[in-house]
Amino acid sequence: MVFSVGDIVQMKKTHPCGSSQWEILRVGIDFRIKCCGCGHMVMLPRVKFEKNVKKIVSESKEEK
């Protein structure tokens, strides 16, 4: 899977606020993601992020 900044992804586990959708803010060795429910931000290593992603809900509108 190819991820880019602005994508909304669905994770396997839900956040304590009840949302399972996250927006990608930073891509690289580490990923910074923001919960779409409460706005909480988390940094995850790439390996853990890719393991926990279920699917891409919507892709960013910016094309490179």
mmCIF file of the N, C-alpha and C atoms, coordinates in Angstrom:
data_MODEL
# 
_entry.id   MODEL 
# 
loop_
_atom_site.group_PDB 
_atom_site.id 
_atom_site.type_symbol 
_atom_site.label_atom_id 
_atom_site.label_alt_id 
_atom_site.label_comp_id 
_atom_site.label_asym_id 
_atom_site.label_entity_id 
_atom_site.label_seq_id 
_atom_site.pdbx_PDB_ins_code 
_atom_site.Cartn_x 
_atom_site.Cartn_y 
_atom_site.Cartn_z 
_atom_site.occupancy 
_atom_site.B_iso_or_equiv 
_atom_site.pdbx_formal_charge 
_atom_site.auth_seq_id 
_atom_site.auth_comp_id 
_atom_site.auth_asym_id 
_atom_site.auth_atom_id 
_atom_site.pdbx_PDB_model_num 
ATOM 1   N N  . MET A 1 1  ? 0.840   -1.191 0.000  1.00 0.00 ? 1  MET A N  1 
ATOM 2   C CA . MET A 1 1  ? 0.000   0.000  0.000  1.00 0.00 ? 1  MET A CA 1 
ATOM 3   C C  . MET A 1 1  ? 0.878   1.245  0.000  1.00 0.00 ? 1  MET A C  1 
ATOM 4   N N  . VAL A 1 2  ? 0.441   2.244  -0.730 1.00 0.00 ? 2  VAL A N  1 
ATOM 5   C CA . VAL A 1 2  ? 1.153   3.513  -0.769 1.00 0.00 ? 2  VAL A CA 1 
ATOM 6   C C  . VAL A 1 2  ? 0.343   4.529  0.026  1.00 0.00 ? 2  VAL A C  1 
ATOM 7   N N  . PHE A 1 3  ? 0.989   5.154  0.997  1.00 0.00 ? 3  PHE A N  1 
ATOM 8   C CA . PHE A 1 3  ? 0.324   6.135  1.846  1.00 0.00 ? 3  PHE A CA 1 
ATOM 9   C C  . PHE A 1 3  ? 0.870   7.518  1.544  1.00 0.00 ? 3  PHE A C  1 
ATOM 10  N N  . SER A 1 4  ? 0.018   8.529  1.640  1.00 0.00 ? 4  SER A N  1 
ATOM 11  C CA . SER A 1 4  ? 0.463   9.907  1.461  1.00 0.00 ? 4  SER A CA 1 
ATOM 12  C C  . SER A 1 4  ? -0.223  10.794 2.494  1.00 0.00 ? 4  SER A C  1 
ATOM 13  N N  . VAL A 1 5  ? 0.356   11.968 2.684  1.00 0.00 ? 5  VAL A N  1 
ATOM 14  C CA . VAL A 1 5  ? -0.181  12.924 3.652  1.00 0.00 ? 5  VAL A CA 1 
ATOM 15  C C  . VAL A 1 5  ? -1.589  13.331 3.222  1.00 0.00 ? 5  VAL A C  1 
ATOM 16  N N  . GLY A 1 6  ? -2.511  13.316 4.171  1.00 0.00 ? 6  GLY A N  1 
ATOM 17  C CA . GLY A 1 6  ? -3.897  13.689 3.894  1.00 0.00 ? 6  GLY A CA 1 
ATOM 18  C C  . GLY A 1 6  ? -4.834  12.506 3.726  1.00 0.00 ? 6  GLY A C  1 
ATOM 19  N N  . ASP A 1 7  ? -4.276  11.303 3.586  1.00 0.00 ? 7  ASP A N  1 
ATOM 20  C CA . ASP A 1 7  ? -5.113  10.105 3.481  1.00 0.00 ? 7  ASP A CA 1 
ATOM 21  C C  . ASP A 1 7  ? -5.828  9.845  4.805  1.00 0.00 ? 7  ASP A C  1 
ATOM 22  N N  . ILE A 1 8  ? -7.038  9.320  4.742  1.00 0.00 ? 8  ILE A N  1 
ATOM 23  C CA . ILE A 1 8  ? -7.776  8.874  5.918  1.00 0.00 ? 8  ILE A CA 1 
ATOM 24  C C  . ILE A 1 8  ? -7.734  7.348  5.900  1.00 0.00 ? 8  ILE A C  1 
ATOM 25  N N  . VAL A 1 9  ? -7.217  6.749  6.979  1.00 0.00 ? 9  VAL A N  1 
ATOM 26  C CA . VAL A 1 9  ? -7.109  5.296  7.045  1.00 0.00 ? 9  VAL A CA 1 
ATOM 27  C C  . VAL A 1 9  ? -7.939  4.756  8.201  1.00 0.00 ? 9  VAL A C  1 
ATOM 28  N N  . GLN A 1 10 ? -8.356  3.511  8.074  1.00 0.00 ? 10 GLN A N  1 
ATOM 29  C CA . GLN A 1 10 ? -9.083  2.831  9.143  1.00 0.00 ? 10 GLN A CA 1 
ATOM 30  C C  . GLN A 1 10 ? -8.113  1.848  9.787  1.00 0.00 ? 10 GLN A C  1 
ATOM 31  N N  . MET A 1 11 ? -7.976  1.934  11.122 1.00 0.00 ? 11 MET A N  1 
ATOM 32  C CA . MET A 1 11 ? -7.085  1.051  11.857 1.00 0.00 ? 11 MET A CA 1 
ATOM 33  C C  . MET A 1 11 ? -7.877  -0.162 12.344 1.00 0.00 ? 11 MET A C  1 
ATOM 34  N N  . LYS A 1 12 ? -7.160  -1.241 12.678 1.00 0.00 ? 12 LYS A N  1 
ATOM 35  C CA . LYS A 1 12 ? -7.813  -2.462 13.159 1.00 0.00 ? 12 LYS A CA 1 
ATOM 36  C C  . LYS A 1 12 ? -8.496  -2.255 14.504 1.00 0.00 ? 12 LYS A C  1 
ATOM 37  N N  . LYS A 1 13 ? -7.843  -1.519 15.401 1.00 0.00 ? 13 LYS A N  1 
ATOM 38  C CA . LYS A 1 13 ? -8.416  -1.267 16.726 1.00 0.00 ? 13 LYS A CA 1 
ATOM 39  C C  . LYS A 1 13 ? -8.982  0.150  16.782 1.00 0.00 ? 13 LYS A C  1 
ATOM 40  N N  . THR A 1 14 ? -10.060 0.313  17.539 1.00 0.00 ? 14 THR A N  1 
ATOM 41  C CA . THR A 1 14 ? -10.634 1.651  17.692 1.00 0.00 ? 14 THR A CA 1 
ATOM 42  C C  . THR A 1 14 ? -9.896  2.417  18.783 1.00 0.00 ? 14 THR A C  1 
ATOM 43  N N  . HIS A 1 15 ? -9.913  3.728  18.652 1.00 0.00 ? 15 HIS A N  1 
ATOM 44  C CA . HIS A 1 15 ? -9.342  4.622  19.660 1.00 0.00 ? 15 HIS A CA 1 
ATOM 45  C C  . HIS A 1 15 ? -10.314 4.672  20.844 1.00 0.00 ? 15 HIS A C  1 
ATOM 46  N N  . PRO A 1 16 ? -9.856  4.951  22.054 1.00 0.00 ? 16 PRO A N  1 
ATOM 47  C CA . PRO A 1 16 ? -10.774 5.034  23.204 1.00 0.00 ? 16 PRO A CA 1 
ATOM 48  C C  . PRO A 1 16 ? -11.954 6.000  23.014 1.00 0.00 ? 16 PRO A C  1 
ATOM 49  N N  . CYS A 1 17 ? -11.806 6.983  22.113 1.00 0.00 ? 17 CYS A N  1 
ATOM 50  C CA . CYS A 1 17 ? -12.927 7.911  21.867 1.00 0.00 ? 17 CYS A CA 1 
ATOM 51  C C  . CYS A 1 17 ? -14.020 7.261  21.022 1.00 0.00 ? 17 CYS A C  1 
ATOM 52  N N  . GLY A 1 18 ? -13.722 6.108  20.418 1.00 0.00 ? 18 GLY A N  1 
ATOM 53  C CA . GLY A 1 18 ? -14.716 5.390  19.634 1.00 0.00 ? 18 GLY A CA 1 
ATOM 54  C C  . GLY A 1 18 ? -14.482 5.420  18.130 1.00 0.00 ? 18 GLY A C  1 
ATOM 55  N N  . SER A 1 19 ? -13.577 6.275  17.663 1.00 0.00 ? 19 SER A N  1 
ATOM 56  C CA . SER A 1 19 ? -13.300 6.385  16.231 1.00 0.00 ? 19 SER A CA 1 
ATOM 57  C C  . SER A 1 19 ? -12.190 5.419  15.821 1.00 0.00 ? 19 SER A C  1 
ATOM 58  N N  . SER A 1 20 ? -12.284 4.875  14.613 1.00 0.00 ? 20 SER A N  1 
ATOM 59  C CA . SER A 1 20 ? -11.211 4.016  14.101 1.00 0.00 ? 20 SER A CA 1 
ATOM 60  C C  . SER A 1 20 ? -10.583 4.633  12.856 1.00 0.00 ? 20 SER A C  1 
ATOM 61  N N  . GLN A 1 21 ? -10.954 5.890  12.536 1.00 0.00 ? 21 GLN A N  1 
ATOM 62  C CA . GLN A 1 21 ? -10.400 6.565  11.369 1.00 0.00 ? 21 GLN A CA 1 
ATOM 63  C C  . GLN A 1 21 ? -9.365  7.590  11.786 1.00 0.00 ? 21 GLN A C  1 
ATOM 64  N N  . TRP A 1 22 ? -8.252  7.602  11.054 1.00 0.00 ? 22 TRP A N  1 
ATOM 65  C CA . TRP A 1 22 ? -7.119  8.480  11.359 1.00 0.00 ? 22 TRP A CA 1 
ATOM 66  C C  . TRP A 1 22 ? -6.662  9.184  10.091 1.00 0.00 ? 22 TRP A C  1 
ATOM 67  N N  . GLU A 1 23 ? -6.226  10.435 10.238 1.00 0.00 ? 23 GLU A N  1 
ATOM 68  C CA . GLU A 1 23 ? -5.670  11.194 9.118  1.00 0.00 ? 23 GLU A CA 1 
ATOM 69  C C  . GLU A 1 23 ? -4.154  11.150 9.207  1.00 0.00 ? 23 GLU A C  1 
ATOM 70  N N  . ILE A 1 24 ? -3.491  10.894 8.084  1.00 0.00 ? 24 ILE A N  1 
ATOM 71  C CA . ILE A 1 24 ? -2.029  10.849 8.052  1.00 0.00 ? 24 ILE A CA 1 
ATOM 72  C C  . ILE A 1 24 ? -1.497  12.269 7.919  1.00 0.00 ? 24 ILE A C  1 
ATOM 73  N N  . LEU A 1 25 ? -0.626  12.668 8.848  1.00 0.00 ? 25 LEU A N  1 
ATOM 74  C CA . LEU A 1 25 ? -0.043  14.006 8.833  1.00 0.00 ? 25 LEU A CA 1 
ATOM 75  C C  . LEU A 1 25 ? 1.405   13.999 8.372  1.00 0.00 ? 25 LEU A C  1 
ATOM 76  N N  . ARG A 1 26 ? 2.112   12.884 8.581  1.00 0.00 ? 26 ARG A N  1 
ATOM 77  C CA . ARG A 1 26 ? 3.523   12.782 8.208  1.00 0.00 ? 26 ARG A CA 1 
ATOM 78  C C  . ARG A 1 26 ? 3.820   11.361 7.756  1.00 0.00 ? 26 ARG A C  1 
ATOM 79  N N  . VAL A 1 27 ? 4.601   11.232 6.680  1.00 0.00 ? 27 VAL A N  1 
ATOM 80  C CA . VAL A 1 27 ? 4.972   9.929  6.137  1.00 0.00 ? 27 VAL A CA 1 
ATOM 81  C C  . VAL A 1 27 ? 6.496   9.843  6.091  1.00 0.00 ? 27 VAL A C  1 
ATOM 82  N N  . GLY A 1 28 ? 7.024   8.684  6.419  1.00 0.00 ? 28 GLY A N  1 
ATOM 83  C CA . GLY A 1 28 ? 8.473   8.470  6.379  1.00 0.00 ? 28 GLY A CA 1 
ATOM 84  C C  . GLY A 1 28 ? 8.801   7.223  7.175  1.00 0.00 ? 28 GLY A C  1 
ATOM 85  N N  . ILE A 1 29 ? 9.936   7.244  7.852  1.00 0.00 ? 29 ILE A N  1 
ATOM 86  C CA . ILE A 1 29 ? 10.299  6.138  8.744  1.00 0.00 ? 29 ILE A CA 1 
ATOM 87  C C  . ILE A 1 29 ? 9.242   6.037  9.846  1.00 0.00 ? 29 ILE A C  1 
ATOM 88  N N  . ASP A 1 30 ? 8.804   7.195  10.341 1.00 0.00 ? 30 ASP A N  1 
ATOM 89  C CA . ASP A 1 30 ? 7.733   7.269  11.328 1.00 0.00 ? 30 ASP A CA 1 
ATOM 90  C C  . ASP A 1 30 ? 6.515   7.914  10.678 1.00 0.00 ? 30 ASP A C  1 
ATOM 91  N N  . PHE A 1 31 ? 5.348   7.533  11.148 1.00 0.00 ? 31 PHE A N  1 
ATOM 92  C CA . PHE A 1 31 ? 4.094   8.129  10.691 1.00 0.00 ? 31 PHE A CA 1 
ATOM 93  C C  . PHE A 1 31 ? 3.505   8.947  11.826 1.00 0.00 ? 31 PHE A C  1 
ATOM 94  N N  . ARG A 1 32 ? 3.019   10.157 11.534 1.00 0.00 ? 32 ARG A N  1 
ATOM 95  C CA . ARG A 1 32 ? 2.250   10.935 12.499 1.00 0.00 ? 32 ARG A CA 1 
ATOM 96  C C  . ARG A 1 32 ? 0.814   10.882 12.016 1.00 0.00 ? 32 ARG A C  1 
ATOM 97  N N  . ILE A 1 33 ? -0.076  10.422 12.901 1.00 0.00 ? 33 ILE A N  1 
ATOM 98  C CA . ILE A 1 33 ? -1.489  10.316 12.545 1.00 0.00 ? 33 ILE A CA 1 
ATOM 99  C C  . ILE A 1 33 ? -2.335  11.057 13.572 1.00 0.00 ? 33 ILE A C  1 
ATOM 100 N N  . LYS A 1 34 ? -3.494  11.553 13.115 1.00 0.00 ? 34 LYS A N  1 
ATOM 101 C CA . LYS A 1 34 ? -4.408  12.300 13.983 1.00 0.00 ? 34 LYS A CA 1 
ATOM 102 C C  . LYS A 1 34 ? -5.762  11.616 13.967 1.00 0.00 ? 34 LYS A C  1 
ATOM 103 N N  . CYS A 1 35 ? -6.324  11.377 15.138 1.00 0.00 ? 35 CYS A N  1 
ATOM 104 C CA . CYS A 1 35 ? -7.636  10.746 15.265 1.00 0.00 ? 35 CYS A CA 1 
ATOM 105 C C  . CYS A 1 35 ? -8.697  11.682 14.687 1.00 0.00 ? 35 CYS A C  1 
ATOM 106 N N  . CYS A 1 36 ? -9.561  11.146 13.837 1.00 0.00 ? 36 CYS A N  1 
ATOM 107 C CA . CYS A 1 36 ? -10.631 11.956 13.242 1.00 0.00 ? 36 CYS A CA 1 
ATOM 108 C C  . CYS A 1 36 ? -11.762 12.216 14.238 1.00 0.00 ? 36 CYS A C  1 
ATOM 109 N N  . GLY A 1 37 ? -11.801 11.487 15.340 1.00 0.00 ? 37 GLY A N  1 
ATOM 110 C CA . GLY A 1 37 ? -12.836 11.671 16.346 1.00 0.00 ? 37 GLY A CA 1 
ATOM 111 C C  . GLY A 1 37 ? -12.517 12.774 17.337 1.00 0.00 ? 37 GLY A C  1 
ATOM 112 N N  . CYS A 1 38 ? -11.339 12.666 17.984 1.00 0.00 ? 38 CYS A N  1 
ATOM 113 C CA . CYS A 1 38 ? -11.020 13.607 19.066 1.00 0.00 ? 38 CYS A CA 1 
ATOM 114 C C  . CYS A 1 38 ? -9.815  14.498 18.772 1.00 0.00 ? 38 CYS A C  1 
ATOM 115 N N  . GLY A 1 39 ? -9.064  14.219 17.701 1.00 0.00 ? 39 GLY A N  1 
ATOM 116 C CA . GLY A 1 39 ? -7.932  15.069 17.342 1.00 0.00 ? 39 GLY A CA 1 
ATOM 117 C C  . GLY A 1 39 ? -6.617  14.691 18.001 1.00 0.00 ? 39 GLY A C  1 
ATOM 118 N N  . HIS A 1 40 ? -6.572  13.581 18.727 1.00 0.00 ? 40 HIS A N  1 
ATOM 119 C CA . HIS A 1 40 ? -5.347  13.128 19.387 1.00 0.00 ? 40 HIS A CA 1 
ATOM 120 C C  . HIS A 1 40 ? -4.316  12.734 18.333 1.00 0.00 ? 40 HIS A C  1 
ATOM 121 N N  . MET A 1 41 ? -3.050  13.161 18.512 1.00 0.00 ? 41 MET A N  1 
ATOM 122 C CA . MET A 1 41 ? -1.996  12.843 17.552 1.00 0.00 ? 41 MET A CA 1 
ATOM 123 C C  . MET A 1 41 ? -1.036  11.813 18.123 1.00 0.00 ? 41 MET A C  1 
ATOM 124 N N  . VAL A 1 42 ? -0.593  10.894 17.262 1.00 0.00 ? 42 VAL A N  1 
ATOM 125 C CA . VAL A 1 42 ? 0.286   9.799  17.663 1.00 0.00 ? 42 VAL A CA 1 
ATOM 126 C C  . VAL A 1 42 ? 1.377   9.634  16.620 1.00 0.00 ? 42 VAL A C  1 
ATOM 127 N N  . MET A 1 43 ? 2.611   9.322  17.087 1.00 0.00 ? 43 MET A N  1 
ATOM 128 C CA . MET A 1 43 ? 3.709   8.956  16.189 1.00 0.00 ? 43 MET A CA 1 
ATOM 129 C C  . MET A 1 43 ? 3.899   7.453  16.282 1.00 0.00 ? 43 MET A C  1 
ATOM 130 N N  . LEU A 1 44 ? 3.957   6.782  15.130 1.00 0.00 ? 44 LEU A N  1 
ATOM 131 C CA . LEU A 1 44 ? 4.154   5.334  15.077 1.00 0.00 ? 44 LEU A CA 1 
ATOM 132 C C  . LEU A 1 44 ? 5.280   5.001  14.111 1.00 0.00 ? 44 LEU A C  1 
ATOM 133 N N  . PRO A 1 45 ? 6.088   3.990  14.440 1.00 0.00 ? 45 PRO A N  1 
ATOM 134 C CA . PRO A 1 45 ? 7.062   3.505  13.457 1.00 0.00 ? 45 PRO A CA 1 
ATOM 135 C C  . PRO A 1 45 ? 6.332   2.916  12.246 1.00 0.00 ? 45 PRO A C  1 
ATOM 136 N N  . ARG A 1 46 ? 6.940   2.991  11.082 1.00 0.00 ? 46 ARG A N  1 
ATOM 137 C CA . ARG A 1 46 ? 6.318   2.519  9.837  1.00 0.00 ? 46 ARG A CA 1 
ATOM 138 C C  . ARG A 1 46 ? 5.835   1.071  9.939  1.00 0.00 ? 46 ARG A C  1 
ATOM 139 N N  . VAL A 1 47 ? 6.655   0.194  10.514 1.00 0.00 ? 47 VAL A N  1 
ATOM 140 C CA . VAL A 1 47 ? 6.306   -1.233 10.603 1.00 0.00 ? 47 VAL A CA 1 
ATOM 141 C C  . VAL A 1 47 ? 5.020   -1.434 11.405 1.00 0.00 ? 47 VAL A C  1 
ATOM 142 N N  . LYS A 1 48 ? 4.909   -0.763 12.551 1.00 0.00 ? 48 LYS A N  1 
ATOM 143 C CA . LYS A 1 48 ? 3.713   -0.901 13.390 1.00 0.00 ? 48 LYS A CA 1 
ATOM 144 C C  . LYS A 1 48 ? 2.491   -0.298 12.708 1.00 0.00 ? 48 LYS A C  1 
ATOM 145 N N  . PHE A 1 49 ? 2.679   0.847  12.039 1.00 0.00 ? 49 PHE A N  1 
ATOM 146 C CA . PHE A 1 49 ? 1.573   1.497  11.335 1.00 0.00 ? 49 PHE A CA 1 
ATOM 147 C C  . PHE A 1 49 ? 1.027   0.596  10.234 1.00 0.00 ? 49 PHE A C  1 
ATOM 148 N N  . GLU A 1 50 ? 1.923   0.066  9.370  1.00 0.00 ? 50 GLU A N  1 
ATOM 149 C CA . GLU A 1 50 ? 1.478   -0.765 8.257  1.00 0.00 ? 50 GLU A CA 1 
ATOM 150 C C  . GLU A 1 50 ? 0.811   -2.049 8.733  1.00 0.00 ? 50 GLU A C  1 
ATOM 151 N N  . LYS A 1 51 ? 1.237   -2.569 9.872  1.00 0.00 ? 51 LYS A N  1 
ATOM 152 C CA . LYS A 1 51 ? 0.648   -3.778 10.433 1.00 0.00 ? 51 LYS A CA 1 
ATOM 153 C C  . LYS A 1 51 ? -0.779  -3.528 10.932 1.00 0.00 ? 51 LYS A C  1 
ATOM 154 N N  . ASN A 1 52 ? -1.028  -2.315 11.472 1.00 0.00 ? 52 ASN A N  1 
ATOM 155 C CA . ASN A 1 52 ? -2.314  -2.012 12.099 1.00 0.00 ? 52 ASN A CA 1 
ATOM 156 C C  . ASN A 1 52 ? -3.338  -1.357 11.177 1.00 0.00 ? 52 ASN A C  1 
ATOM 157 N N  . VAL A 1 53 ? -2.963  -1.003 9.950  1.00 0.00 ? 53 VAL A N  1 
ATOM 158 C CA . VAL A 1 53 ? -3.917  -0.388 9.021  1.00 0.00 ? 53 VAL A CA 1 
ATOM 159 C C  . VAL A 1 53 ? -4.809  -1.455 8.407  1.00 0.00 ? 53 VAL A C  1 
ATOM 160 N N  . LYS A 1 54 ? -6.100  -1.188 8.404  1.00 0.00 ? 54 LYS A N  1 
ATOM 161 C CA . LYS A 1 54 ? -7.066  -2.106 7.809  1.00 0.00 ? 54 LYS A CA 1 
ATOM 162 C C  . LYS A 1 54 ? -7.293  -1.746 6.336  1.00 0.00 ? 54 LYS A C  1 
ATOM 163 N N  . LYS A 1 55 ? -7.590  -0.448 6.072  1.00 0.00 ? 55 LYS A N  1 
ATOM 164 C CA . LYS A 1 55 ? -7.805  0.005  4.690  1.00 0.00 ? 55 LYS A CA 1 
ATOM 165 C C  . LYS A 1 55 ? -7.697  1.521  4.619  1.00 0.00 ? 55 LYS A C  1 
ATOM 166 N N  . ILE A 1 56 ? -7.561  2.012  3.381  1.00 0.00 ? 56 ILE A N  1 
ATOM 167 C CA . ILE A 1 56 ? -7.584  3.455  3.138  1.00 0.00 ? 56 ILE A CA 1 
ATOM 168 C C  . ILE A 1 56 ? -9.034  3.839  2.870  1.00 0.00 ? 56 ILE A C  1 
ATOM 169 N N  . VAL A 1 57 ? -9.592  4.723  3.705  1.00 0.00 ? 57 VAL A N  1 
ATOM 170 C CA . VAL A 1 57 ? -10.988 5.137  3.572  1.00 0.00 ? 57 VAL A CA 1 
ATOM 171 C C  . VAL A 1 57 ? -11.117 6.168  2.458  1.00 0.00 ? 57 VAL A C  1 
ATOM 172 N N  . SER A 1 58 ? -10.282 7.202  2.482  1.00 0.00 ? 58 SER A N  1 
ATOM 173 C CA . SER A 1 58 ? -10.279 8.193  1.404  1.00 0.00 ? 58 SER A CA 1 
ATOM 174 C C  . SER A 1 58 ? -8.853  8.679  1.183  1.00 0.00 ? 58 SER A C  1 
ATOM 175 N N  . GLU A 1 59 ? -8.525  8.906  -0.076 1.00 0.00 ? 59 GLU A N  1 
ATOM 176 C CA . GLU A 1 59 ? -7.187  9.362  -0.421 1.00 0.00 ? 59 GLU A CA 1 
ATOM 177 C C  . GLU A 1 59 ? -7.157  10.866 -0.502 1.00 0.00 ? 59 GLU A C  1 
ATOM 178 N N  . SER A 1 60 ? -5.960  11.435 -0.315 1.00 0.00 ? 60 SER A N  1 
ATOM 179 C CA . SER A 1 60 ? -5.821  12.885 -0.397 1.00 0.00 ? 60 SER A CA 1 
ATOM 180 C C  . SER A 1 60 ? -6.092  13.335 -1.822 1.00 0.00 ? 60 SER A C  1 
ATOM 181 N N  . LYS A 1 61 ? -6.534  14.551 -1.973 1.00 0.00 ? 61 LYS A N  1 
ATOM 182 C CA . LYS A 1 61 ? -6.881  15.065 -3.281 1.00 0.00 ? 61 LYS A CA 1 
ATOM 183 C C  . LYS A 1 61 ? -5.675  15.602 -4.047 1.00 0.00 ? 61 LYS A C  1 
ATOM 184 N N  . GLU A 1 62 ? -4.552  15.794 -3.350 1.00 0.00 ? 62 GLU A N  1 
ATOM 185 C CA . GLU A 1 62 ? -3.348  16.300 -3.996 1.00 0.00 ? 62 GLU A CA 1 
ATOM 186 C C  . GLU A 1 62 ? -2.631  15.187 -4.734 1.00 0.00 ? 62 GLU A C  1 
ATOM 187 N N  . GLU A 1 63 ? -2.337  15.405 -5.997 1.00 0.00 ? 63 GLU A N  1 
ATOM 188 C CA . GLU A 1 63 ? -1.590  14.436 -6.802 1.00 0.00 ? 63 GLU A CA 1 
ATOM 189 C C  . GLU A 1 63 ? -0.190  14.973 -7.002 1.00 0.00 ? 63 GLU A C  1 
ATOM 190 N N  . LYS A 1 64 ? 0.795   14.080 -6.934 1.00 0.00 ? 64 LYS A N  1 
ATOM 191 C CA . LYS A 1 64 ? 2.184   14.521 -7.130 1.00 0.00 ? 64 LYS A CA 1 
ATOM 192 C C  . LYS A 1 64 ? 2.673   14.077 -8.481 1.00 0.00 ? 64 LYS A C  1 
# 
